[in-house]
Amino acid sequence: MSLRSLVTPSRVAALLAVGCLMCLPGASVVFAEGPWKAQVVDADGGQPLEGVVVLMYWIKYTGSWAGWAGGEYHDAEEVVTGPDGRVVIPRRWVFALLPWRKVSREMAIFKPGYGQWRFQGARDWDQLPAWEREAKLEEAWKRFAGEGVVLELPPLKTREERLKFFHTRLDRGGSPLVPPERKRRLYEAEDVERLHLGLRPLDR
């Protein structure tokens, strides 16, 4: 491949646009995140889990005297694990051009019959001092966006456990700011769990 073929008008225009944005007064640095790589496993047996829905989404917030507020949908990516339990979420460019704006990355992970996800080994972090626990969590997120991590889902063994988790999990349905068409597989998985628990399906 020749150098001339790489230097196309569209690529030059894109680079110039990014450069101009970075030079704006008060602009934050434009940076890339990901790709995020993980294998999702059963927390008890360690076997890979197929059919786990992973929804990563980005929300824009605006700074105010009371803190960050005014969430606004920015982007989302929904993937489902295969037989090997692995997922890859593609790289994203993050633009935060004004000092009073930020883009926050958030994630929902769900499979019927399983509880809250955690990084492998995180069960032991509760015994550590707060600063060390935070350091391990930060390192795990870096590996998630690098060489990859293992995520664990604990199996829920009774209907009562499944019902309690389904009603209390904070990421149920992902963020309401994420458009329904960007989280179809998450809705499908939740409907499967609703059917198992004898709950009324939602009208969406």
Secondary structure, DSSP 4 states (H G I P E B T S, - for coil): --HHHHS-HHHHHHHHHHHHHHTSTTPPPPEEE--EEEEEEETTT--B-SS-EEEEEEEEEEEETTEEEEEEEEEEEEEE--TT-EEEE--EEE---STTEEEEEEEEEE-TTB---EETTGGGGGGS-HHHHHHHHHHHHHHHTTT-EEEEEPBP-SHHHHHHHHHH-TTTTS-TTS-GGGSHHHHHHHHHHHHHHTPPPPP-
